[in-house]
Amino acid sequence: MFILKNKFYFSILYFSILIIDIIVKFGLDAIPFRFITKPLIVVSLVLFYWMNSNEKSKRNFVFMVLALFFFLLGDIFLIFKDVSLLFSLGMLGFIFGKLFFTFRFSNQNDFKLVRLLPVVIFCFVYIFVVLNIIYDNLGDYFIPVLVYLFVAMLTLQFAYLRKSGVDTKSYLSVGIGILFSVVADSVAVLAQFYENNFFYDKVTVILFYGISQYLIVMGIIEEKAKIDNSFYEDVSIGI
């Protein structure tokens, strides 16, 4: 339990599991070895989050646990991504995982729509470019992949909007984690529907994915709400 309470030792454990999973992916059979190493990536994060969470909102705690749970299901199904049904279930697991991340990232702070505009433009351009590259190979997967990319970009937007409500350290950790997730998603989709071994996907997808999940969980654990000074400023002006 000490390892799960200490960030430094847990980080060593976590990245050791990640490296072992990459080695197993190349050198050993999926059954039974990857059924052990791959789920351990997310399971270790769930345990670490559970032991170290300071969530004031029970709702936020549940959203994070559900997000990681669905990522865990997605990981298990995608071990056999060459099986159409399991690939679809894996995508569905990741879609729900990203949606629950989105719910967790949301806050009640006001924001200016103009500040979100560059991110929205990026998201539309990103989806358009990726779909344009893989369109001819999508077949029946067009709608599922479109939904997957849309939800991925929605998660990016809500991670961006956290800036108005949380401290800089947490904001950057989650934000960089989401960007790593976008890279992992992009490589995975292009490798599946465009070109095998795209950008060395067998290594890069799991590496970027593992780093992204680590940064997101760490950022949420360390999250501190920003204090809204506007009330005090209004009071001082009135005085």
C-alpha positions in Angstrom: 0.0 0.0 0.0 2.9 2.3 0.6 3.7 2.3 -3.1 0.2 3.4 -3.9 0.5 6.4 -1.5 3.8 7.6 -2.7 3.8 9.4 -6.1 7.5 8.7 -6.9 7.4 5.0 -6.2 4.1 4.6 -7.9 5.5 6.3 -11.0 8.3 3.8 -11.1 5.9 0.9 -10.7 3.5 2.3 -13.3 6.1 2.9 -16.1 7.6 -0.5 -15.3 4.2 -2.0 -16.0 3.9 0.0 -19.2 7.3 -1.1 -20.5 6.6 -4.7 -19.6 3.4 -4.6 -21.5 5.2 -3.2 -24.6 7.7 -6.0 -24.3 5.0 -8.6 -23.9 3.1 -7.2 -26.9 6.1 -8.0 -29.1 7.4 -11.2 -27.6 4.6 -13.2 -26.0 1.2 -14.5 -26.8 -1.8 -12.3 -26.0 -3.3 -15.2 -24.1 -2.6 -15.2 -21.2 0.2 -12.7 -20.9 -1.4 -9.5 -22.3 -4.5 -10.2 -20.3 -2.4 -9.6 -17.3 0.0 -6.8 -18.3 -2.4 -4.6 -20.3 -5.2 -4.3 -17.8 -2.6 -3.7 -15.0 -1.9 -0.3 -16.6 -5.4 1.1 -15.8 -5.9 -1.0 -12.7 -2.8 0.5 -11.1 -4.2 4.0 -11.9 -7.6 3.2 -10.4 -5.9 2.0 -7.2 -3.6 5.0 -7.0 -6.5 7.4 -7.7 -8.7 5.6 -5.1 -5.9 5.9 -2.4 -5.0 9.5 -3.1 -8.1 11.2 -4.3 -9.2 14.4 -2.5 -12.4 14.9 -4.5 -14.8 17.1 -2.6 -17.6 16.0 -5.0 -18.7 12.4 -4.9 -20.0 12.9 -8.4 -16.6 13.8 -9.7 -15.1 10.8 -8.0 -17.6 8.5 -9.6 -17.0 10.0 -13.0 -13.3 9.4 -12.8 -13.7 5.8 -11.6 -16.2 5.1 -14.4 -14.0 6.7 -17.0 -11.0 4.4 -16.0 -13.3 1.4 -15.8 -14.5 1.9 -19.4 -10.9 2.4 -20.5 -10.1 -0.9 -18.8 -12.9 -2.6 -20.7 -11.7 -1.0 -24.0 -8.2 -2.2 -23.3 -9.3 -5.8 -22.8 -11.4 -5.9 -25.9 -8.8 -4.2 -28.1 -6.3 -6.9 -27.3 -8.1 -8.7 -30.2 -8.7 -5.7 -32.4 -8.6 -7.9 -35.5 -11.9 -9.4 -34.4 -14.6 -7.1 -35.7 -17.0 -7.4 -32.7 -14.3 -7.0 -30.1 -12.8 -4.0 -32.0 -16.2 -2.3 -31.9 -16.7 -3.1 -28.2 -13.2 -1.7 -27.6 -14.1 1.5 -29.4 -17.3 1.8 -27.4 -15.4 1.4 -24.1 -13.1 4.2 -25.1 -16.0 6.4 -26.2 -17.6 6.0 -22.8 -14.3 6.5 -21.0 -13.7 9.8 -22.8 -17.3 10.9 -22.1 -16.9 10.3 -18.4 -13.6 12.3 -18.5 -15.5 15.1 -20.2 -18.1 15.0 -17.4 -15.3 15.1 -14.8 -13.6 18.1 -16.6 -16.7 20.2 -16.7 -17.0 23.1 -14.3 -19.5 25.8 -13.6 -17.2 28.7 -14.4 -18.2 31.1 -17.1 -16.0 31.3 -20.2 -15.8 33.5 -23.3 -17.0 31.7 -26.4 -14.3 33.5 -28.4 -11.6 31.8 -26.3 -12.9 28.4 -27.3 -13.2 29.3 -31.0 -9.5 28.3 -31.9 -10.0 24.9 -30.3 -13.3 24.3 -32.1 -11.7 25.2 -35.4 -8.8 22.8 -34.7 -11.2 20.0 -33.8 -13.2 20.4 -37.0 -10.1 20.5 -39.1 -8.6 17.5 -37.3 -11.7 15.4 -37.8 -12.0 16.5 -41.4 -8.3 15.6 -42.2 -8.3 12.3 -40.5 -11.6 11.2 -42.0 -10.4 12.3 -45.4 -7.3 10.2 -45.1 -9.1 7.0 -44.0 -12.5 7.4 -45.7 -12.0 4.9 -48.5 -11.2 2.1 -45.9 -13.8 2.8 -43.3 -16.8 1.0 -44.8 -19.3 0.2 -42.0 -17.0 1.9 -39.5 -17.6 5.4 -40.8 -20.2 6.4 -38.1 -18.4 4.7 -35.2 -15.1 6.3 -36.1 -16.8 9.7 -36.6 -18.4 9.4 -33.2 -15.1 8.3 -31.6 -13.2 11.3 -33.1 -16.0 13.7 -32.1 -15.9 12.5 -28.5 -12.1 12.7 -28.4 -12.3 16.3 -29.6 -15.1 17.1 -27.1 -12.8 15.8 -24.3 -10.1 18.1 -25.6 -12.4 21.1 -25.5 -13.5 20.4 -21.9 -9.9 19.9 -20.8 -9.1 23.3 -22.3 -12.0 24.9 -20.5 -10.6 23.8 -17.1 -8.2 26.7 -17.2 -10.8 29.0 -15.7 -11.5 26.8 -12.7 -8.3 25.0 -11.6 -4.7 25.7 -10.8 -2.0 25.8 -13.5 -0.2 22.6 -12.5 -3.3 20.5 -12.7 -4.5 22.2 -15.9 -1.2 21.6 -17.7 -1.0 18.0 -16.5 -4.5 17.1 -17.8 -4.1 19.2 -20.9 -0.8 17.6 -21.9 -2.3 14.2 -21.1 -5.2 14.8 -23.4 -2.9 15.9 -26.2 -0.9 12.6 -25.7 -4.3 10.9 -26.0 -5.1 12.6 -29.3 -1.7 11.4 -30.6 -2.4 7.8 -29.5 -5.9 8.0 -31.0 -4.7 9.4 -34.3 -1.9 6.8 -34.7 -4.3 4.0 -33.8 -7.0 5.0 -36.2 -4.5 5.6 -39.1 -2.8 2.3 -38.4 -6.2 0.5 -38.4 -7.7 2.1 -41.5 -4.9 3.6 -43.5 -1.5 1.9 -43.2 -0.2 -0.9 -41.1 2.5 0.0 -38.6 1.8 3.7 -39.1 4.3 5.6 -37.0 5.4 2.4 -35.3 1.9 2.1 -33.8 2.6 -1.1 -31.9 4.9 0.9 -29.6 3.6 4.5 -29.9 -0.1 3.9 -29.3 0.4 2.1 -26.0 3.2 4.5 -25.0 1.3 7.7 -25.7 -1.9 6.2 -24.2 -0.1 5.1 -21.0 1.5 8.5 -20.6 -1.8 10.3 -21.3 -3.7 8.3 -18.6 -0.9 8.8 -16.1 -0.8 12.6 -16.6 -4.6 12.9 -16.5 -5.0 11.0 -13.3 -2.1 12.9 -11.7 -3.6 16.2 -12.8 -6.9 15.3 -11.3 -5.4 14.1 -8.0 -3.5 17.4 -7.6 -6.3 19.6 -8.7 -6.9 22.7 -6.7 -9.9 25.0 -7.5 -9.1 28.6 -8.3 -10.4 31.2 -5.9 -12.8 33.6 -7.6 -11.5 37.0 -6.7 -14.2 38.9 -8.5 -16.4 39.0 -5.4 -13.6 40.5 -3.3 -12.8 43.0 -6.0 -16.4 44.1 -6.2 -16.5 44.5 -2.4 -13.3 46.6 -2.3 -14.6 48.8 -5.1 -17.9 49.3 -3.1 -15.9 50.2 0.0 
